Amino acid sequence: MKKTILSLLVLVTSLSGFAQNTSYWQQHVAYTMDVDMDVKTNQYTGTQNLVYTNNSPDAINKVYYHLYFNAFQPGSEMDMRLQSIEDPDGRMMEDGKSRISILKPEEMGYLHATSLTQNGKPVTFSEEGTVLVVTLAEAIQPGGTATFDMAFKGQIPIQIRRSGRDSAEGVALSMSQWYPKLAEYDFEGWHADPYIAREFHGVWGDFDVKLTIDKKYTVGGTGYLQNPQEIGHGYEAPGTKVKKQKGKTLTWHFKAPMVHDFMWAADPEYVHDTLQVENGPMLHFFYKDKAELKENWKNLQPKAAEMMQFFSKNVGQYPYDQYSIIQGGDGGMEYAMATLITGERKFGSLVGVTAHEMAHSWFQHILASNEAKHEWMDEGFTSFISDLYMNEYMGEKKTNPFEGSYKGYNYLVKSGKEQPQTTHADRYAENMPYSIAAYSKGEIFLAQLGYIIGQDKLMETLQKYFTDFKFKHPTPNDIKRTAEKVSGMELDWYLMDWTQTTNTIDYGIKAVVADGEQTKVTLERIGLMPMPVDILVVYADDTQETFYAPLRMMRGEKENPYPNLTRTVVEDWPWAFPTYDFMIAKPLASIKAIVIDPSQLMADVNAENGVWENN
């Protein structure tokens, strides 16, 4: 009997422990790096001390590092993808060939670990393309820590893809994806994806980086400079005398708390400007000292402060004390506390790319979703909030600020090349369907969610999502559950159909017929994806009213989005019913037109059949 009771106690304890272990957890890293950069050879060496905390319920026997620069070599996976995909990235092509395939030894990139220990003990490691596979000397137990000490060396590729050297605009060094970066381990396991120029997923942690480089170069990027009085280059406080350093190099010391990446860029011709945002961070601007750039980059600065305040107000307060906008890279790419953007643009384009990349500070560098698996969550949500800013502050004033994304989505549907948004970023058959799924369809996820739950509830959802999941790794279910809590609706159907399938929305007006002194309207659901339906009725005297058919499986209804118009809430529409009837208490002759979804926020793939006119 005692043995049975003891067995039950052990079982209960183990089950209890299992239940606790299934609650949210995330790993933590602390990097300390010391790097020497040789600007003549474009090679660098470094040491890395990494303290890794295992907050998972699992004992870890292996770890993986990303060695991104190894992608910039002939025969790499990135090279082969360029050669085999139907629509390769033009930035990496020349005369129909992959530029990576023709890189010479001194032009290619590489990143190699030359030694590695765990808690002072040597470990076994091997390179597999852009991934370093490490067999540990001893397992890291749940709640345990391990200290990894690595020596590494790298060469910066001449081919710019986000990172690289000697860009088309003449920027010397765009240093992203430059250090051995520990892969993320989460509830799904390891995320040690090979690098083929797509997206990222990183471990939250702290960085302490010392960079020694030619003293002519100005450096900007992630983190707070710890020794401005030794560096100068526009970092020193007004009136502070900079201590002149002997020799031809300077050592820049940066610290970055609670980030999941570290980027820097450097050039001997950078202009460095700063602007303090009211109730916000210090903005840093780094751009080439060219007369043709100066006016646009000066005018950009108050706009950047404006967008920083807009995003903080509408999503959540930016949590760091600085943000840097740096000319470099090959387009625009977000990093922790900073972005790299190409700078030789018209002013509107410069503002637009800055707004998009800055907005990524919220949707990726604070709300750190796995963008390799759920790229639509960062690209789409970023597009949504940056388009709201552009519409309001750059004079666009569109009725639908997201109309470009709806056009892109419709193009994708008609192309027949759409793949579900659950497709891994690397697994899309072509670049076009990836881009539209990530940016356009991702943006519509939020815009259309506003149609379903109401615009006020949508913005409330974004703010709660930020509050609940900042400095975490939210998943698609987290944004869905947040919207459910805010709206009181059931939204599993929406997340499933929009992101996990290629089902389309198509609602039409099938018939409008007289029924005595009333009018009977028959709607039809043609597409597989369900939606609630707003219907606008315009009468012969130009008065208007709306009808609203909630979707039964929502188990709720939104507030009237047109408070200046009378709205009638009709019976719920069960999805399985292909047609739906409702009555208008006026004769047919008095009706001029009927329109499904006057907001045009429902991504109906055939809007024409949703309009009826009384001819």
C-alpha positions in Angstrom: 0.0 0.0 0.0 2.8 2.4 0.9 4.5 1.5 -2.3 1.4 2.3 -4.3 0.9 5.7 -2.6 4.6 6.5 -3.1 4.3 5.6 -6.8 1.2 7.9 -7.1 3.1 10.7 -5.4 6.0 10.3 -7.8 3.6 10.3 -10.7 1.8 13.4 -9.5 5.1 15.1 -8.9 6.4 14.3 -12.4 3.1 15.3 -14.0 3.2 18.6 -12.1 6.7 19.2 -13.2 5.7 18.5 -16.8 2.9 21.0 -16.6 5.2 23.6 -15.2 7.7 22.9 -18.0 5.2 23.5 -20.7 4.8 27.1 -19.6 6.6 29.8 -21.6 10.3 29.9 -21.4 13.2 31.3 -23.5 16.9 30.9 -23.5 19.4 33.7 -22.6 22.8 34.6 -24.0 25.5 37.0 -22.8 28.2 37.8 -25.5 31.5 39.4 -24.8 33.5 39.9 -28.0 36.8 41.6 -28.8 37.4 42.1 -32.5 40.2 43.4 -34.6 39.2 44.7 -38.1 41.9 45.1 -40.8 40.3 47.5 -43.3 43.1 46.8 -45.9 42.5 43.0 -46.2 38.8 43.1 -45.2 39.6 40.4 -42.7 39.0 40.3 -39.0 39.8 38.1 -36.0 38.0 37.9 -32.7 37.4 36.2 -29.4 33.9 35.5 -28.1 33.0 34.6 -24.5 29.4 33.4 -24.5 27.4 32.6 -21.3 24.4 30.5 -22.3 21.5 29.9 -19.8 19.3 26.9 -20.5 15.8 27.9 -19.3 14.3 25.0 -21.2 13.0 21.8 -19.5 15.5 19.8 -21.6 19.1 18.7 -21.1 21.1 20.0 -24.1 23.8 17.9 -25.6 24.5 19.9 -28.8 24.5 23.5 -29.7 24.6 25.2 -33.2 26.1 28.5 -34.3 25.2 30.5 -37.5 28.2 31.3 -39.6 26.4 33.5 -42.1 29.4 34.8 -44.1 30.1 31.2 -45.4 27.1 31.7 -47.7 29.1 34.1 -49.8 31.2 31.4 -51.4 30.9 29.6 -54.8 28.9 26.4 -54.4 27.2 27.5 -51.2 23.4 26.9 -50.6 22.8 30.6 -51.3 24.7 30.3 -54.5 22.8 27.2 -55.6 19.5 28.7 -54.7 20.3 31.7 -56.9 21.1 29.4 -59.8 18.0 27.3 -59.5 15.1 29.6 -58.5 12.9 30.9 -61.3 13.1 34.6 -60.2 16.5 35.1 -58.5 17.3 38.3 -56.5 18.6 40.8 -59.0 21.0 42.3 -56.5 23.0 39.1 -56.6 22.9 38.5 -60.3 25.0 39.7 -63.2 24.5 38.8 -66.9 22.1 36.1 -65.8 24.7 34.5 -63.5 24.9 34.3 -59.7 27.5 36.8 -58.6 28.4 34.5 -55.7 29.5 31.8 -58.2 32.2 34.0 -59.6 33.7 35.5 -56.4 37.4 35.2 -56.2 39.1 33.9 -53.0 39.8 37.5 -51.8 36.2 38.6 -52.6 34.2 35.8 -51.0 33.1 35.8 -47.4 33.9 33.3 -44.7 33.5 32.9 -40.9 35.4 30.2 -39.1 35.7 29.1 -35.5 39.4 28.3 -34.8 39.0 27.1 -31.3 36.1 26.5 -28.9 35.7 25.3 -25.3 32.8 24.7 -23.0 33.6 25.6 -19.3 37.3 25.4 -20.2 37.0 21.9 -21.8 37.5 21.4 -25.6 34.4 20.4 -27.6 34.0 18.7 -30.9 32.8 21.0 -33.7 32.4 20.9 -37.4 31.3 23.3 -40.1 28.3 22.4 -42.3 28.0 25.3 -44.7 26.6 28.2 -42.7 26.1 26.2 -39.5 28.6 25.2 -36.9 27.6 21.9 -35.2 29.0 21.5 -31.7 28.9 18.4 -29.6 29.2 19.4 -26.0 31.7 18.2 -23.5 28.8 17.8 -21.0 25.1 18.4 -21.2 23.6 21.7 -20.1 21.0 20.7 -17.6 17.6 22.5 -17.3 18.3 25.8 -15.4 22.0 25.4 -15.9 24.5 27.6 -17.6 27.6 27.0 -19.8 30.4 29.3 -20.8 31.7 29.0 -24.4 35.0 30.6 -25.3 35.7 30.8 -29.1 38.4 32.3 -31.3 37.2 33.1 -34.8 38.2 34.7 -38.0 36.3 36.2 -40.9 36.5 37.8 -44.3 33.9 40.3 -45.5 32.3 39.5 -48.9 32.3 42.0 -51.7 28.8 40.9 -52.8 26.4 42.9 -50.7 23.4 41.0 -49.4 22.4 43.0 -46.3 26.0 42.7 -45.2 29.3 43.1 -47.1 31.8 45.7 -48.2 32.2 48.4 -50.7 28.5 48.9 -51.5 27.2 50.4 -54.7 26.9 53.7 -52.9 30.5 53.5 -51.6 29.9 52.4 -48.0 32.9 50.5 -46.8 31.6 48.1 -44.3 28.0 46.9 -43.6 28.6 44.4 -40.8 25.5 42.4 -40.2 25.5 38.6 -39.7 29.2 39.0 -39.0 29.9 37.0 -35.8 29.3 33.4 -34.8 25.7 33.6 -33.5 24.2 30.9 -31.3 21.1 29.4 -32.8 17.8 29.6 -31.0 16.4 26.7 -29.1 12.7 27.0 -28.2 9.6 24.8 -27.6 9.9 23.6 -31.2 13.6 22.6 -30.8 16.6 24.0 -32.6 16.4 26.6 -35.4 19.7 26.2 -37.1 18.6 27.0 -40.6 21.1 27.3 -43.4 21.5 30.9 -44.6 20.2 31.5 -48.2 19.5 35.2 -47.9 16.2 35.0 -46.1 15.1 35.6 -42.5 16.4 35.2 -38.9 15.6 34.0 -35.4 17.8 34.9 -32.5 18.3 34.4 -28.7 17.5 37.2 -26.4 20.5 38.5 -24.5 23.2 41.1 -23.8 26.2 42.1 -25.9 29.5 43.6 -24.8 31.6 44.3 -27.9 35.0 45.9 -28.4 35.9 46.7 -32.0 39.4 47.9 -33.0 39.5 49.5 -36.4 41.4 52.2 -38.3 40.8 55.5 -36.5 39.7 57.2 -39.7 36.5 55.2 -39.7 33.3 56.3 -38.0 31.2 53.4 -36.6 27.5 53.2 -35.9 25.1 50.4 -35.1 23.6 48.4 -32.2 24.4 49.4 -28.6 25.5 52.3 -26.5 29.1 53.6 -26.9 30.9 53.2 -23.6 34.0 55.4 -24.3 32.9 58.4 -26.4 35.6 60.6 -24.8 38.2 58.3 -26.3 36.5 58.0 -29.7 35.0 61.4 -30.7 33.5 61.0 -34.2 30.4 62.9 -33.1 29.6 60.8 -30.0 31.2 63.1 -27.5 29.0 65.3 -25.4 29.0 69.0 -26.4 32.0 70.8 -24.8 33.8 67.5 -24.0 37.4 67.3 -25.0 38.3 64.0 -26.8 41.4 62.3 -25.5 43.7 61.7 -28.5 44.7 58.1 -28.8 48.1 57.0 -30.0 48.5 54.7 -33.0 46.5 54.2 -36.2 43.4 52.5 -34.6 40.7 53.1 -32.1 38.9 50.6 -29.9 35.1 51.2 -29.9 33.3 49.7 -26.9 29.6 49.1 -27.2 27.1 47.5 -24.9 23.6 46.4 -25.9 21.2 45.1 -23.3 18.3 42.7 -24.1 18.6 42.4 -27.8 18.9 39.4 -30.1 21.4 40.6 -32.7 24.3 43.1 -33.1 25.1 45.0 -36.2 27.7 47.7 -37.0 28.7 49.7 -40.0 31.8 51.8 -40.7 33.1 54.2 -43.3 35.8 56.9 -43.3 33.4 59.4 -44.9 30.4 59.1 -42.6 28.7 62.3 -41.4 27.3 61.7 -37.9 24.3 63.7 -36.8 22.1 63.3 -33.7 18.6 64.4 -32.8 16.9 63.9 -29.4 13.3 62.8 -29.6 11.1 64.4 -27.1 10.2 61.8 -24.5 12.1 59.3 -26.6 15.5 58.1 -27.7 18.5 59.9 -29.1 18.5 59.4 -32.9 21.9 58.9 -34.7 22.3 59.4 -38.5 25.3 58.1 -40.4 25.5 58.9 -44.1 28.2 59.6 -46.7 29.6 63.1 -46.9 28.2 63.8 -50.3 26.6 67.1 -51.3 23.8 65.4 -53.1 22.8 63.4 -50.0 22.9 66.2 -47.4 19.6 67.9 -48.0 17.5 64.7 -47.9 19.3 63.3 -44.9 18.9 66.5 -43.0 15.2 66.7 -43.8 14.8 63.0 -42.8 15.8 63.7 -39.2 12.6 65.5 -38.0 10.6 62.9 -39.9 12.4 60.1 -38.1 11.6 61.7 -34.8 8.0 62.0 -35.9 7.7 58.4 -36.8 9.4 57.3 -33.6 6.7 59.1 -31.6 3.9 57.7 -33.9 5.0 54.1 -33.5 5.5 54.5 -29.7 2.0 56.0 -29.4 0.2 53.4 -31.5 2.1 50.2 -30.6 4.1 50.8 -27.4 6.9 52.9 -26.0 10.3 52.3 -27.7 12.3 50.8 -24.8 15.9 51.8 -25.7 17.7 55.1 -25.3 18.9 55.4 -28.9 18.2 54.4 -32.5 20.6 54.7 -35.4 19.8 55.1 -39.1 22.8 54.2 -41.2 23.5 54.3 -44.9 24.7 50.9 -46.0 23.6 47.5 -47.1 21.7 46.9 -50.3 18.2 48.2 -49.6 16.7 48.3 -46.1 17.2 45.9 -43.3 16.3 46.1 -39.6 18.6 45.3 -36.7 18.6 45.8 -33.0 18.5 49.5 -32.2 19.5 50.4 -35.8 18.9 49.9 -39.5 20.9 49.8 -42.6 19.4 51.6 -45.6 20.6 52.7 -49.0 20.8 56.4 -49.0 20.8 57.7 -52.6 17.0 58.0 -52.9 14.4 60.6 -53.5 13.1 62.1 -50.2 9.8 60.2 -50.2 11.6 56.9 -50.7 14.1 57.7 -48.0 11.3 58.5 -45.6 9.4 55.3 -46.6 12.3 52.9 -46.2 13.2 54.5 -42.9 9.6 54.2 -41.6 9.4 50.6 -42.6 12.8 49.6 -41.1 12.2 51.6 -37.9 8.8 50.0 -37.4 10.7 46.7 -37.4 12.1 47.8 -34.0 8.7 46.9 -32.7 7.7 44.0 -35.0 10.9 41.9 -34.8 13.4 43.5 -32.5 11.0 43.9 -29.5 8.3 41.4 -30.6 10.7 38.8 -31.8 8.6 36.3 -33.8 10.4 33.6 -35.7 10.5 35.4 -39.0 11.9 32.3 -40.8 8.7 30.4 -40.1 6.3 33.3 -39.7 7.8 36.0 -41.9 4.3 37.6 -42.3 4.2 38.5 -38.6 7.1 40.9 -38.8 7.0 42.1 -42.4 3.2 42.3 -42.6 2.7 44.0 -39.2 5.6 46.4 -40.0 4.1 47.3 -43.3 0.7 47.9 -41.6 2.0 50.4 -39.1 4.4 52.1 -41.4 1.7 52.6 -44.0 -0.5 54.2 -41.4 2.3 56.6 -40.7 3.0 57.4 -44.4 -0.7 57.9 -45.0 -1.1 60.4 -42.1 2.2 62.3 -42.2 3.4 62.1 -45.8 0.3 63.5 -47.4 -1.0 60.2 -49.0 -4.4 60.5 -47.4 -5.8 57.3 -49.0 -9.2 56.1 -48.0 -7.6 52.7 -47.7 -3.9 53.1 -46.6 -3.3 49.4 -47.4 -4.7 49.4 -51.0 -1.3 48.5 -52.5 -1.2 45.3 -50.4 -4.7 44.3 -51.5 -3.6 44.8 -55.2 -0.5 42.7 -54.6 -2.5 39.9 -52.9 -5.0 39.8 -55.8 -2.1 39.6 -58.2 -0.7 36.6 -56.3 -4.1 34.8 -56.2 -4.6 35.2 -60.0 -1.0 34.0 -60.6 -1.8 30.6 -59.3 1.5 30.6 -57.4 0.2 31.3 -53.9 1.5 29.1 -51.1 0.2 29.1 -47.5 1.8 31.7 -45.1 2.9 28.8 -43.0 5.5 28.0 -45.6 9.0 28.4 -44.3 10.6 31.5 -45.8 13.2 29.4 -47.6 10.7 27.0 -49.1 8.7 29.3 -51.4 9.0 28.1 -55.0 9.8 31.7 -56.1 10.6 35.0 -54.6 7.4 36.7 -55.8 5.0 34.6 -53.8 7.2 34.8 -50.8 7.4 38.6 -50.9 3.6 39.1 -51.4 2.7 36.5 -48.7 5.1 38.1 -46.2 4.5 41.8 -46.9 1.1 42.2 -48.6 -0.9 39.3 -47.2 0.8 39.8 -43.8 -0.4 43.5 -43.8 -3.9 42.4 -44.8 -4.0 40.0 -41.8 -4.2 43.1 -39.6 -6.1 45.4 -41.9 -8.8 42.7 -42.3 -8.7 41.9 -38.6 -9.8 45.5 -38.1 -12.7 44.9 -40.4 -13.7 41.8 -38.3 -13.3 43.2 -34.8 -13.4 46.9 -35.4 -10.6 49.5 -35.9 -10.5 50.6 -32.3 -10.3 47.0 -31.1 -7.5 46.3 -33.6 -5.3 49.2 -32.3 -6.1 48.0 -28.7 -5.0 44.5 -29.8 -1.7 45.8 -31.1 -1.0 47.6 -27.8 -1.9 44.7 -25.7 0.1 42.4 -27.9 3.1 44.7 -27.4 2.6 44.8 -23.6 2.2 41.1 -23.2 4.9 39.9 -25.6 7.7 42.4 -25.7 11.1 40.9 -25.3 9.6 37.5 -26.1 9.1 35.2 -29.1 5.4 35.5 -29.9 3.7 33.0 -32.3 0.7 33.4 -34.6 -1.5 32.0 -31.9 -0.4 34.8 -29.6 -1.7 37.6 -31.8 -4.9 35.7 -32.4 -5.5 35.1 -28.7 -4.7 38.7 -27.9 -7.4 39.8 -30.5 -9.8 37.3 -29.0 -9.3 38.7 -25.5 -9.7 42.3 -26.6 -12.7 41.7 -28.9 -14.5 38.9 -27.1 -14.8 37.0 -30.4 -13.6 33.5 -31.4 -11.0 33.9 -34.2 -9.4 30.5 -34.7 -11.1 30.2 -38.1 -9.5 33.5 -39.2 -6.0 32.5 -38.3 -6.4 29.1 -39.8 -7.9 30.1 -43.2 -5.8 33.2 -43.8 -2.4 31.8 -42.8 -2.6 28.0 -43.1 -4.5 27.7 -46.4 -4.8 29.5 -49.7 -8.6 29.6 -49.4 -10.0 32.8 -50.8 -12.8 35.2 -49.9 -15.5 35.8 -52.4 -19.0 37.0 -51.5 -21.5 38.0 -54.1 -25.0 39.4 -54.4 -26.9 36.6 -56.0 -30.4 38.1 -56.3 -32.4 41.2 -55.3 -36.1 40.7 -55.7 -39.3 42.5 -54.6 -41.2 40.8 -51.8 -44.4 42.9 -51.5 -43.4 46.3 -50.0 -40.1 44.8 -49.0 -37.0 43.7 -50.8 -35.3 40.3 -50.4 -31.6 40.2 -50.8 -29.8 36.9 -51.4 -26.0 36.8 -50.8 -23.8 33.9 -51.8 -20.5 32.6 -50.4 -18.4 31.6 -53.4 -14.9 31.3 -51.8 -14.0 28.8 -49.1 -12.9 31.3 -46.5 -15.7 32.6 -44.2 -16.1 36.2 -43.2 -18.7 38.4 -41.5 -20.3 40.7 -44.1 -21.1 44.5 -44.1 -23.7 45.5 -46.6 -24.3 49.2 -47.7 -27.7 50.1 -49.1 -28.0 53.3 -51.1 -31.6 54.5 -51.7 -33.0 56.5 -54.6 -33.1 59.7 -52.4 -29.3 59.1 -51.7 -29.8 58.2 -48.1 -27.8 55.2 -46.9 -28.0 52.5 -44.2 -26.0 49.4 -43.5 -26.8 45.8 -42.6 -24.4 43.5 -40.8 -24.4 39.7 -41.0 -22.0 38.4 -38.3 -20.3 35.0 -38.9 -21.8 32.5 -36.5 -18.5 30.9 -35.6 -17.2 34.3 -34.4 -19.6 34.1 -31.5 -19.8 37.9 -31.3 -20.2 41.1 -33.4 -18.3 44.3 -33.9 -19.5 47.8 -33.1 -21.0 49.8 -35.9 -18.1 51.1 -38.0 -20.3 53.8 -39.6 -21.9 55.5 -36.5 -23.4 58.2 -38.8 -25.5 55.5 -40.6 -28.3 53.4 -39.2 -27.1 49.7 -38.9 -29.3 46.7 -38.7 -27.7 43.5 -37.3 -29.3 40.6 -39.1 -29.1 36.9 -38.2 -25.7 35.2 -38.0 -24.6 33.5 -41.2 -23.4 29.9 -40.6 -20.4 29.3 -42.8 -21.7 26.0 -44.3 -24.7 27.7 -45.8 -23.6 28.8 -49.3 -26.4 31.4 -49.6 -28.0 33.8 -47.1 -31.2 35.9 -47.3 -32.1 39.1 -45.5 -34.9 41.6 -45.9 -34.9 45.3 -46.5 -38.1 47.0 -45.2 -38.4 49.1 -48.3 -39.7 48.4 -51.8 -37.3 47.4 -54.6 -37.9 50.6 -56.6 -36.6 52.7 -53.7 -33.2 51.1 -53.8 -30.4 52.5 -56.0 -27.5 50.2 -55.1 -26.3 47.5 -52.7 -22.6 47.1 -51.9 -20.8 44.3 -50.0 -18.0 45.7 -47.8 -17.9 49.5 -48.6 -14.6 49.7 -46.6 -12.8 47.5 -49.1 -10.9 46.0 -46.1 -12.2 42.5 -46.8 -9.8 40.8 -49.2 -12.6 39.7 -51.6 -11.0 38.4 -54.8 -13.9 39.4 -57.0 -15.3 42.8 -55.8 -17.5 43.1 -59.0 -20.0 40.5 -57.9 -20.4 42.3 -54.6 -22.1 45.3 -56.2 -25.7 45.5 -57.4 -27.3 48.5 -59.1 -31.0 49.0 -59.9 -31.0 49.7 -63.5 
